[in-house]
Structure formats: structure tokens, C-alpha cells
Amino acid sequence: MTGTESGRRQLLLRKLSFFLLGMAVFLTVFFFYFQTKHAFKHILAPIVAAVLPGELHVQDGSLSFPATLTLTGFSYQQPDVGLSLNIDQLLIRISVMGWVR
């Protein structure tokens, strides 16, 4: 093995470690950002509204881990089916350990 091959491996290993560290920091920030009310209102609610048929409106809400969803001022309407939901406050807690088992 020559010195240049060893140097290239160390450079590649250094680049790989910086990439993995950057991805870990990015995922950590992303994970904590999803638990904020801003992310719920501007990212999660519009994604769910785009996927569901009908009209979805949420005044406020939050998603905190391990799987607690809090909604305030929730309304969902699907006129062609005749479905209309209006809920002032909703708290959903999901047991993650039940899914793991």
C-alpha cells in the first residue's frame, strides 16, 4: 500500500464522517422542529389537507413525541358523502410500545 492510497482513504473517511455528522444534526433539528406549532400549522396540516378528500381546517395543534396529537378548532367536511365534523379540542395519545410488541 502506498502513501497516496492511505491518504485518499483517510480523506474519504473524513468526508464520510462529516457527511454522517451533518445528517445526524439535520435529522435531530428536523425531529425537534416537527414538534413545534409552526411546523404543525405550516407543514403537517397542509400535507394532510392535500391528501384527504374534502375540506380540513385546524385552528391550532401540535404533535409531540412519543405520539401525542393535540388539535384545537378541528373541522372536516366532505359534502358529497354528507360528512361534517366539528371538534373544539381533541387529544390523541398513541402507545408506541403497543406497536413494537
C-alpha positions as CSV (number, residue, x, y, z in Angstrom):
1,M,0.0,0.0,0.0
2,T,1.4,3.3,-0.9
3,G,1.2,6.6,1.0
4,T,-1.2,8.2,-1.6
5,E,-3.7,5.3,-1.2
6,S,-3.7,5.7,2.6
7,G,-4.1,9.5,2.2
8,R,-7.0,9.0,-0.1
9,R,-8.7,6.6,2.3
10,Q,-8.3,9.0,5.2
11,L,-9.7,11.8,3.1
12,L,-12.7,9.7,2.1
13,L,-13.2,8.5,5.7
14,R,-13.1,12.2,6.8
15,K,-15.6,13.3,4.2
16,L,-17.9,10.4,5.1
17,S,-17.7,11.2,8.8
18,F,-18.5,14.9,8.2
19,F,-21.4,13.8,6.0
20,L,-22.8,11.4,8.6
21,L,-22.4,14.0,11.3
22,G,-24.2,16.6,9.2
23,M,-27.0,14.2,8.5
24,A,-27.4,13.4,12.2
25,V,-27.5,17.1,13.1
26,F,-30.0,17.7,10.3
27,L,-32.3,14.9,11.4
28,T,-32.1,16.0,15.0
29,V,-33.1,19.6,14.1
30,F,-35.9,18.3,11.8
31,F,-37.2,15.9,14.5
32,F,-37.4,18.8,17.1
33,Y,-38.9,21.2,14.5
34,F,-41.8,18.9,13.7
35,Q,-42.8,19.1,17.4
36,T,-43.4,22.9,17.1
37,K,-46.7,24.6,16.5
38,H,-45.2,26.4,13.5
39,A,-44.4,23.1,11.7
40,F,-47.8,21.7,12.5
41,K,-49.6,24.7,11.1
42,H,-47.4,25.2,8.0
43,I,-46.2,21.7,7.1
44,L,-48.2,18.9,8.6
45,A,-51.7,20.3,8.4
46,P,-51.3,21.3,4.7
47,I,-49.9,17.9,3.8
48,V,-52.8,16.1,5.5
49,A,-55.3,18.5,3.9
50,A,-53.8,17.9,0.4
51,V,-54.1,14.1,0.9
52,L,-57.6,13.9,2.3
53,P,-60.7,14.4,0.1
54,G,-62.8,17.2,1.4
55,E,-62.0,20.3,3.4
56,L,-59.8,20.2,6.5
57,H,-59.3,23.2,8.8
58,V,-57.3,23.2,12.1
59,Q,-57.1,26.4,14.1
60,D,-54.1,25.2,16.2
61,G,-52.4,21.9,17.1
62,S,-49.2,20.2,18.0
63,L,-47.5,16.8,17.5
64,S,-45.2,15.7,20.2
65,F,-43.3,12.5,20.5
66,P,-43.9,9.8,21.6
67,A,-47.1,10.2,19.6
68,T,-49.3,12.7,21.2
69,L,-51.5,14.8,18.9
70,T,-53.4,17.8,20.2
71,L,-55.9,19.7,17.9
72,T,-57.9,22.8,18.6
73,G,-60.6,24.1,16.4
74,F,-60.7,21.0,14.1
75,S,-63.3,20.8,11.3
76,Y,-63.5,18.4,8.4
77,Q,-66.2,18.4,5.7
78,Q,-66.8,16.1,2.8
79,P,-70.1,17.4,1.3
80,D,-70.5,14.7,-1.4
81,V,-70.6,12.0,1.3
82,G,-72.5,14.0,3.8
83,L,-69.8,14.0,6.4
84,S,-69.2,17.0,8.7
85,L,-67.0,17.0,11.8
86,N,-66.6,20.0,14.2
87,I,-64.4,19.3,17.2
88,D,-63.3,22.1,19.7
89,Q,-60.5,20.1,21.3
90,L,-59.0,16.7,20.6
91,L,-56.2,14.9,22.3
92,I,-54.9,11.6,20.8
93,R,-52.2,9.5,22.5
94,I,-50.8,6.5,20.7
95,S,-48.9,3.9,22.6
96,V,-45.7,3.2,20.6
97,M,-44.8,0.2,22.8
98,G,-48.0,-1.5,21.7
99,W,-46.9,-1.2,18.0
100,V,-43.4,-2.5,18.8
101,R,-44.7,-5.6,20.5
